Amino acid sequence: MGSPTSLAVATIFVAVIMLYESNAQLNATFYGDTCSNASTIVRNAVQQALQSDSRIGASLIRLHFHDCFVNGCDGSILLDRGGSITQSEKDAAPNTNSTRGFDVVDNIKAALESSCPSVVSCADILALAAEASVSLSGGPTWNVLLGRRDSLTANQAGANTSIPSPVEGLSNITSKFSAVGLDTNDLVALSGAHTFGRAQCRLFIGRLYNFNGTGNPDPTINSTYLTTLQQTCPQNGDGTVLANLDPTTPDSFDNGYFTNLQNNQGLLQSDQELFSTAGASTVSIVNSFSSNQTAFFERFAQSMINMGNISPLTGTNGEIRSDCKKVNGG
C-alpha cells in the first residue's frame, strides 16, 4: 500500500482530473479531429438560408432556446411524433404553428452527414446555428462549446410548462430562468434576441385592446406605437399576421431592442415588463445595454454559452442522430 501522503496526492490528482473532465465535456474544439469544418458547414447553410428568408436567424436561435429550456440542450425539440416518440415538443403550446427553421436544420444535418457521418449531434447544430444567425446579422460572435449528444425522448409536458411565455409576468419568467440556472443578467441579455425576428398578432393582441381584462390597452405601450400595432393587428383579425419584434432595425442584431423598451415600444408583454416593472432589477440592466452595445454583446455571448450549458447529454448518454427528426432506428 502507498503511504497516506501518496494516497492523498493521488486522490487530489483524481479529483482534479474528474473536475477537469466535467468542465471539459463541452469544449470549442470537440470536433477538431472528427469534423473540423462543422462550424463552417453550419455557417454557410445559415448564410444561404438568410438570403431568401430574413426571419430565419431569429427562428433558429429560438429553436436552441426552446430546446435548452426543456430537459436541457439535447435536440429534443426536433423530434417528430412517431415510433417511440408518442408526443412531440413541436406540438406543445409554445411551439405549435410557431417554431420554424426545421428544414434548415435538416439541410445542415444532411451536409454534415455527407462530410462526417454520425459525428455532429443535432443539439450541437442548434447551438452552432444560433451563433451563426447572430453573428451574420451584425451581432457578436463567440466560441460555441460543443460535445452535446441527442436525446432519445421528447418532453411535450415540459415544453408546455418550462418555456417562458410572452404573456407572463416578470416574476414568473425570472423563476423559469432560475429553474435552469440562469440569472437576471442572462434573462435581460437573452431577451435581447428580440432585436430581430417577428411575432404573431395572437401573442400580443391582448395588450392592444383588452389588457388583463381591463377593456383597455396596456398602459405601458407608447400611444403612437399602439396605433401602428392596432393597424397591423385589428381586433378579431388574423392572429397569424406578423409584426417586427424590433420596429426600428427589424433584421439587424443590435442594442436597439433596449432603446425600444425605454421608449415603451416593446412588442411583447414579456419584453416591456423588463423596463416597466417598477423597482425591478432588470431596469438598470436595460439602461446599461441601451447605452452600451458592446456591454450587451459581451453579456449576450456569455449568456448564450450559459444557456448552452444547460444539462447536456455527454459521453455515452443519448446518441448522435443521423436524422434530427427521429431517433436512430425509430
N, C-alpha and C positions, 0 to 999 in steps of 0.2 A: 504493500500500500504506500502511497505517496505521503509525504509529510502534510500536516494540517495547512502549512503555508502554501505548498504547491497545489493542494486541493482547492484552497480559497482562490488562488490565482486562476486556476482552471475554471472554477465556477464563474468568476468575474468575466473571464475571456468568453466563455459560452454565452453568458448573459449579454455581453456586448455584441457578439455575433448575432444572437437572436433579435436584439433590438435593431441592429443594422438591417437584418433581413426583413423585419416587419415594416421598417420605414422604406425599404428598397423594393418592396413588392411592386409598386408602381414607380416607374422612372422614365425619363425622357428618351432614353436610348434602348428601350426594351426590344425594339425590332431591328436594332443596329446590325445584327448578324443575319437575321432571318427575313427581313423585308425592309431594307434600308430606305427604299423610295416610298414607303407607305404614306408619309405626310404629303409628299409631292403629288401622289396619285389622288389623294383626297382633295387637296387644294385645287388641282386642275379641274376636277369634276365640279366642285362648288363654283369655281370661276365661270365654267361653261354654263352651269345652271342659272347663274345670276344674269347672264346676257339675255335670257328670254323670260326671266321671272325675277323682278326686283324685290319681291317679298321673300324669296327662298332663304336668304340668310337668316332672317328673323325666325322663319319656320323651323330651320334646322337647329338653331340654338334652343328653341322651345322644346324640341324633341329631347334634347340632352337634359334640360331642366326637368321635364315631366318624367323622364326615365329615372333620374337620380333621386327624386323625392319619394319613389315607391320601391322599397326593397333595395335601395342603393343603385349605383350606376352599373346596371347589369344587362342592358339591352332588352329588358322585358317588355318595354312599350312597343317594340317592333313585332312581337309575335301575333300572328293571326289566330283566330279561333279555329280549332281543328285538331284531330288526333288527341294527344294528352292535354292540349290547351282547351279547356272547356269554356273558359271566359277570358276574353282578350281585354287588355288595358285600353286598346283602341276604342272599345265600346263604353268605357267609363264616361261619366258626365263631363269631366273637364276636357276630354279628348275627342269624343264623337262629333262628327261633322265640324271639326275644328283643327285638330292636328293634321299636318300635311308635310310633304317632303319625303315620304316613304319611297317614292320612285327614285329619288336622287340617292338615297341610302342604298337601294338595290343596285343602282348603276355603279356606285363606288365599290360595293362589295364584289360585283362581277369583275371590275377592273383589278381589284386586289387579288381575287381568286385566280385570275389569269396570270398575274405576276408572281404571286407567292401563295399557293393554295393552302388553305386550312391553317393560316398563321395569324391573321389580324382579326380580332373579335369585332362583333357588331357594336358592342359597348364602346370600344375604343374608336370606332368610326364616328360615333356620335360626338365624342369628345374632340376629335380632330376636326370634324366638320364645323363644330361650334366655333373653334378658334379661327378657322379659315374664313367663316362667314363674317366674323367681327373684323379681322384684320383687312380683308378685301373690301370692306365697307368704310374704311377710314379709321377704324378703331385700333386698340392696342394689339400687340402680338405677345405670345407667351410660349414657354416650353411646355407642351402638353405632356403630363405624366401618363404613361401607358403601361399595359400589362393586365388590364381587366379581362375577365372571361365572361361568357354569356350564360344567362340563366337558363334553367330547364323548365321554369314555370313562369306564369304571369300572375298578377295580383290586382284584379279589377276592383275588388272592395277597397284595397289600399289606395288605389288611384282615386277613388271617389271621396276618400276621407283625408288623404295626406297632401294632395296638391293644393296650394293656396288658390283661393277663388277671387275673381275680380270684384265681387260684391261683398267681400268680407271686411270686417273692421281691422284696424291695425293690430290690435292686441291678439286677435286670432291668428293673423298671418305671422306675427312675431313668434307665436307659440309653435307654429308649424315649421318655421325655420329653426327654432331652438331644438325641436324634436330630432332634427337631423344634424345637429352640431354646428349650425350657422348662427352668427350673432347679428346684431343690429347693423353693423357696418356692412356685413355681407348682404343683408336684406336690402339696404338702400342702394348699394352698388349694383347688385344683380337686377334690381328693378329698373336700373338704368338701361338694361337691354331693350326697354320700350322706347329707346331713341330711334328705333326703326321698326318696320312691320305695320300690320293692320290689326284691327279688331272688329268683330261683327257688331252691328247695332244692338242685337239682343243682349250683349254683355254689359251695356251701359244705358239702355233705353230708360231704365227706372230713374236714373239721375236727371233725365231731361224733362220728365212730366210729372212723376209721382214718386218722389224720393222717400223711401221708407214709409210709404202710406200717408204722406203728408198732403198729397194732392198738388204739391208744388215741386219745382225743380230743386236739385241740390243747391243750396245757397252758396256753396264754395266754387261753383262754376262761373267763370268770367262771363258777363252778360253777352258780349259780342260773340264769344266762342259758343255760348249756348245757342244763340240764333243760328249760327252756322251748322251746329250739330243737329238741331231740330229740322233744318232743311235737308240734311243728309239722311236723317232717320225720323221720318214723320210718324206720328202716333198711329199704331195699328198698321204700320208699313212692313216692308220685307225685313225681317230680322237678320238676314244674312248679308245685307249690304255692308260694305267695308268702309271704315274710317281710318285715317292715319293715326297711329299712336302718338307720333310727333308731328304736329301741324306745320312746324317751321322747316325742318330738314328731314322729310319722311323716310328717306332711304340712306341717310348717312349716319354712321356711328360717331356721335359726338356728345357733348355735355348739354346740348340744347334741351333735353328732357327735363333737366333740373331747373333751368330757367323757366320752362313752361309751367312747372309746378308753382314757382314763385309768382307767376302771372295768373294763377288759377286756371291753367289750361292743361291739367292732367285729364286724360281721356277716361280712364277707369277710376272707380271709387278707390280701389287699392293703390292707385298711383297718387291721387290728390291727397289722400289721408297722410302720406309721408310728410307733407308740408303743412296741412291744415288742421292736424290734430293738436290741439292746444297742449303745450307742455311736453310734447313727445320728444324723445332724444333723437328722433330721426330728422327733426327740423334743421338742426345745426349741421348735420351731415349733408343734407340737400343744399344748404347755403354754401358749404365748402366746395362741393362738387360743381355747383353752378359757377363759382368764381374761379375755379382752377381745374381745367380739363385734364391736366397732367395728373393731378391727385386722383381724379375719378378713374382715369385709365389704369393707373398703377393699382388702385384698390380693386377695380373690376377684374383685372388679370389674376390677382391673388384670390379673390372670391370665387372665380371660376375654377381655380385649382382646388380650393377648399371644397367646392361643391362636387368636383370630380373625384374627390377622395371619399365620398360617402359610401361606406360598406361595399367596396368592390369585391367581386369573386376573383380569387387569385390562386396560383399554384395548380392544384388538381381539382379545385372546385369548379362546377359548371363545365362549359365546353367552348370550343370555337365553332360557332355555327357556320355551315357552308352556305346557308340561305338565311338571311336575317329574319325572314317571316316565319320560320318554323324551326323546331328543334331537330337536331340531326336524327334521321331515321323516323321522323314524325310525319 
